[in-house]
């Protein structure tokens, strides 16, 4: 017999937007299924045709990929489509305190929409961007990430450090000005950092910081912690055998029981089950 916690998880409804070059829907859907709920996958055009679907979901996910071929800048065209067709429904979704997750291209999209960092609660005001890596090269690697223990971010709760894969050419997080950065950091919206694998402290050193992001920021949230964007891919680490070094982990007896990327999705589902049902 399922307990009440399991039943609550089953009632959580994630909505995953697909289409136009996005390509991580299968892994992202699998992540939510591992958490005990059934996600809905919907093409952006279908969501534009049926915007009321947003009202019936608790978590909105902008996935990774190369929407519109990254033309005009990664996430730019996808964000423009949403801004022109779904902005009021999206505003209501935010006002209702629901969760939004943006991964890689999804992070670029929600940043261009002004959903993060939204310092001082200024949603839909664009104060940051993900721009070209300092290396001017596409980077495909694994990185170590350190979570900000003081962040309000729902998605990173209970995480100290976590390894995740990255694959991007435009992942350098930048902000409009120093004031924006200071406000973001004062509110602990800098939820996730690229970390040195030895010291576990935030680093600007390549390749541990793969793109040169300001203050080594790998992920940011809004002031409430309910909207979160990150460049690394948690959905690509759902099994311990996804890790690039799983063989050595196995030999040394430190192979985790599950892929650590699942934790980010579990946090979202647990929060939604406890606060949004």
C-alpha positions as CSV (number, residue, x, y, z in Angstrom):
1,X,0.0,0.0,0.0
2,X,1.4,3.4,-0.9
3,X,1.8,5.9,1.9
4,X,0.5,9.5,1.9
5,X,3.9,10.8,0.8
6,X,4.0,8.6,-2.2
7,X,0.4,9.6,-3.1
8,X,1.3,13.2,-2.8
9,X,4.2,12.8,-5.2
10,X,2.0,11.1,-7.7
11,X,-0.3,14.2,-7.7
12,X,2.5,16.6,-8.7
13,X,2.2,17.6,-12.3
14,X,5.4,18.8,-14.1
15,X,5.0,20.3,-17.6
16,X,8.0,20.0,-19.9
17,X,8.1,22.2,-23.0
18,X,9.6,20.6,-26.1
19,X,10.3,21.4,-29.8
20,X,12.4,23.6,-32.1
21,X,15.7,22.0,-31.4
22,X,15.3,21.1,-27.7
23,X,16.5,17.6,-27.1
24,X,16.5,16.6,-23.4
25,X,12.9,15.8,-22.9
26,X,13.3,12.1,-22.5
27,X,15.9,12.4,-19.7
28,X,14.0,15.1,-18.0
29,X,10.8,13.2,-18.1
30,X,12.6,10.1,-16.7
31,X,13.9,12.2,-13.8
32,X,10.4,13.1,-12.7
33,X,9.2,9.5,-13.1
34,X,12.0,8.4,-10.8
35,X,10.5,10.9,-8.3
36,X,7.1,9.2,-8.5
37,X,5.1,11.6,-10.7
38,X,4.1,11.6,-14.4
39,X,5.2,14.6,-16.4
40,X,3.4,16.1,-19.4
41,X,5.5,16.8,-22.5
42,X,4.1,19.5,-24.8
43,X,5.4,21.2,-27.9
44,X,5.7,24.9,-27.6
45,X,3.2,25.4,-30.4
46,X,0.7,23.3,-28.7
47,X,1.2,25.2,-25.4
48,X,0.6,28.4,-27.3
49,X,-2.6,27.0,-28.6
50,X,-3.7,25.7,-25.2
51,X,-2.2,28.2,-22.7
52,X,-4.7,27.2,-20.0
53,X,-2.7,24.0,-19.5
54,X,-0.3,26.0,-17.4
55,X,-3.0,26.4,-14.8
56,X,-3.2,22.6,-14.2
57,X,0.5,22.0,-13.6
58,X,2.8,22.7,-10.6
59,X,6.3,22.7,-12.2
60,X,7.2,24.2,-15.5
61,X,10.5,23.0,-17.1
62,X,12.5,24.6,-19.8
63,X,14.9,21.9,-21.0
64,X,18.3,21.8,-22.7
65,X,19.1,21.6,-26.3
66,X,19.6,24.2,-29.1
67,X,16.3,25.9,-29.5
68,X,16.1,27.6,-32.9
69,X,19.7,26.6,-33.5
70,X,20.9,29.2,-31.0
71,X,20.3,31.9,-33.7
72,X,20.4,35.5,-32.4
73,X,21.9,34.1,-29.2
74,X,21.0,30.9,-27.2
75,X,17.4,31.0,-25.9
76,X,16.6,34.3,-27.5
77,X,14.0,33.2,-30.1
78,X,12.4,30.7,-27.7
79,X,12.1,33.4,-25.1
80,X,10.6,35.8,-27.7
81,X,7.9,33.3,-28.7
82,X,6.9,32.9,-25.0
83,X,7.0,36.6,-24.3
84,X,4.7,37.3,-27.3
85,X,2.2,34.4,-26.7
86,X,2.3,33.2,-23.1
87,X,3.5,36.1,-21.0
88,X,0.2,36.7,-19.0
89,X,-0.3,33.0,-18.3
90,X,3.4,32.7,-17.3
91,X,3.0,35.8,-15.1
92,X,0.1,34.1,-13.3
93,X,2.1,30.9,-12.9
94,X,4.8,32.9,-11.2
95,X,2.3,34.8,-9.0
96,X,0.8,31.5,-7.9
97,X,4.2,30.5,-6.4
98,X,4.7,27.5,-8.7
99,X,8.1,26.1,-9.6
100,X,10.1,26.8,-12.7
101,X,13.3,25.0,-13.7
102,X,15.5,26.0,-16.6
103,X,18.4,23.7,-17.6
104,X,21.2,24.9,-20.0
105,X,19.2,26.3,-23.0
106,X,16.3,26.5,-20.6
107,X,18.4,28.6,-18.2
108,X,19.3,30.9,-21.2
109,X,15.6,31.2,-22.0
110,X,14.4,32.0,-18.5
111,X,17.2,34.5,-18.1
112,X,16.2,36.3,-21.4
113,X,12.6,36.3,-20.1
114,X,13.7,38.0,-16.9
115,X,12.5,35.2,-14.6
116,X,16.0,35.0,-13.1
117,X,17.6,36.7,-11.3
118,X,14.6,39.0,-10.9
119,X,16.5,40.9,-8.2
120,X,14.2,42.8,-5.9
121,X,11.3,40.9,-7.4
122,X,11.6,42.6,-10.8
123,X,10.2,39.7,-12.8
124,X,10.4,40.0,-16.7
125,X,13.1,42.6,-16.4
126,X,16.2,41.3,-18.1
127,X,19.3,42.0,-15.9
128,X,21.5,39.1,-16.8
129,X,22.6,36.9,-19.7
130,X,24.4,33.7,-20.6
131,X,27.0,34.6,-23.2
132,X,29.9,33.0,-25.0
133,X,32.4,30.9,-23.0
134,X,35.7,32.7,-22.4
135,X,37.4,29.9,-24.4
136,X,35.2,30.7,-27.4
137,X,34.7,27.0,-27.7
138,X,31.8,24.6,-27.1
139,X,32.6,22.7,-23.8
140,X,31.6,19.1,-23.1
141,X,32.8,17.9,-19.7
142,X,32.0,17.1,-16.1
143,X,32.3,19.8,-13.4
144,X,32.0,19.9,-9.6
145,X,29.4,22.2,-8.2
146,X,29.1,23.7,-4.8
147,X,25.7,24.8,-3.5
148,X,25.2,28.0,-1.5
149,X,24.0,26.8,1.9
150,X,22.3,30.2,2.5
151,X,20.3,30.2,-0.7
152,X,16.5,30.1,-0.7
153,X,16.7,27.8,-3.7
154,X,14.1,25.0,-3.5
155,X,16.0,22.8,-5.9
156,X,19.4,22.7,-4.2
157,X,18.2,22.0,-0.6
158,X,20.4,19.5,1.2
159,X,23.2,19.6,-1.5
160,X,26.7,20.4,-0.5
161,X,28.6,19.5,-3.6
162,X,27.4,17.6,-6.7
163,X,29.2,16.6,-9.9
164,X,27.2,17.2,-13.2
165,X,27.9,17.2,-16.9
166,X,28.0,20.4,-18.9
167,X,27.7,20.9,-22.7
168,X,27.4,24.4,-23.9
169,X,29.1,27.2,-25.9
170,X,27.2,30.1,-24.3
171,X,27.3,29.4,-20.6
172,X,29.1,32.4,-19.1
173,X,26.8,34.1,-16.6
174,X,27.0,37.8,-16.7
175,X,24.9,40.6,-15.1
176,X,23.9,44.1,-16.1
177,X,26.0,45.9,-13.6
178,X,27.8,45.6,-10.3
179,X,24.7,46.7,-8.4
180,X,22.7,43.8,-9.8
181,X,25.5,41.4,-8.8
182,X,25.7,42.8,-5.3
183,X,21.9,42.5,-4.8
184,X,21.9,39.0,-6.2
185,X,24.6,37.9,-3.8
186,X,23.1,39.7,-0.8
187,X,19.9,37.8,-1.4
188,X,21.9,34.5,-1.8
189,X,20.4,34.0,-5.2
190,X,23.7,32.7,-6.4
191,X,22.6,29.1,-5.7
192,X,25.3,27.1,-7.4
193,X,29.0,27.6,-8.1
194,X,31.6,25.9,-10.2
195,X,34.0,24.4,-7.6
196,X,37.6,23.3,-7.4
197,X,37.7,19.5,-7.2
198,X,40.3,19.6,-4.4
199,X,39.2,22.5,-2.2
200,X,35.5,22.3,-3.1
201,X,35.5,26.1,-3.1
202,X,34.1,28.3,-6.0
203,X,36.7,28.8,-8.7
204,X,37.4,30.9,-11.7
205,X,40.0,28.5,-13.0
206,X,39.5,26.7,-16.3
207,X,38.4,24.0,-16.8
208,X,36.8,23.7,-13.4
209,X,34.9,26.9,-14.3
210,X,34.2,26.0,-17.9
211,X,33.0,29.3,-19.2
212,X,34.3,32.2,-17.0
213,X,31.0,32.9,-15.3
214,X,31.2,35.9,-13.0
215,X,31.9,34.9,-9.4
216,X,31.9,31.3,-10.6
217,X,28.1,31.2,-10.7
218,X,26.7,28.1,-12.3
219,X,23.1,28.5,-11.3
220,X,20.8,31.3,-9.9
221,X,17.4,31.5,-8.5
222,X,14.8,34.2,-8.1
223,X,14.3,35.8,-4.6
224,X,11.8,33.2,-3.5
225,X,13.9,30.2,-4.5
226,X,11.1,28.8,-6.6
227,X,12.5,29.6,-10.0
228,X,16.0,28.2,-10.7
229,X,18.3,28.1,-13.7
230,X,21.5,26.2,-14.1
231,X,23.9,25.5,-17.0
232,X,24.9,21.9,-15.9
233,X,22.6,19.0,-16.7
234,X,21.1,17.2,-13.7
235,X,18.8,15.1,-16.0
236,X,22.0,13.6,-17.5
237,X,23.0,12.0,-14.2
238,X,20.1,9.8,-13.2
239,X,22.0,6.6,-12.8
240,X,25.3,6.2,-11.0
241,X,26.6,4.6,-14.2
242,X,26.1,7.9,-16.1
243,X,29.1,9.4,-14.2
244,X,32.3,9.7,-16.3
245,X,34.3,8.0,-13.6
246,X,31.9,5.3,-12.4
247,X,34.3,2.5,-12.8
248,X,36.8,4.0,-10.3
249,X,33.9,4.9,-8.0
250,X,32.8,1.3,-8.1
251,X,36.3,-0.1,-7.5
252,X,36.8,2.3,-4.5
253,X,33.4,1.5,-3.0
254,X,32.1,5.0,-3.4
255,X,29.6,4.5,-6.2
256,X,26.3,6.2,-5.2
257,X,23.1,4.3,-5.1
258,X,21.5,6.7,-7.6
259,X,22.6,9.3,-10.0
260,X,23.0,12.5,-7.9
261,X,21.2,14.7,-10.5
262,X,18.0,13.1,-9.3
263,X,18.2,15.1,-6.1
264,X,17.4,18.4,-7.8
265,X,14.2,16.9,-9.2
266,X,13.3,15.2,-5.9
267,X,13.6,18.6,-4.1
268,X,11.2,20.1,-6.6
269,X,8.6,17.3,-6.3
270,X,8.8,17.3,-2.5
271,X,8.2,21.0,-2.4
272,X,5.4,20.9,-4.8
273,X,3.8,18.0,-2.9
274,X,4.0,19.9,0.3
275,X,3.1,23.4,-0.8
276,X,1.2,23.4,-4.1
277,X,-1.4,20.6,-3.9
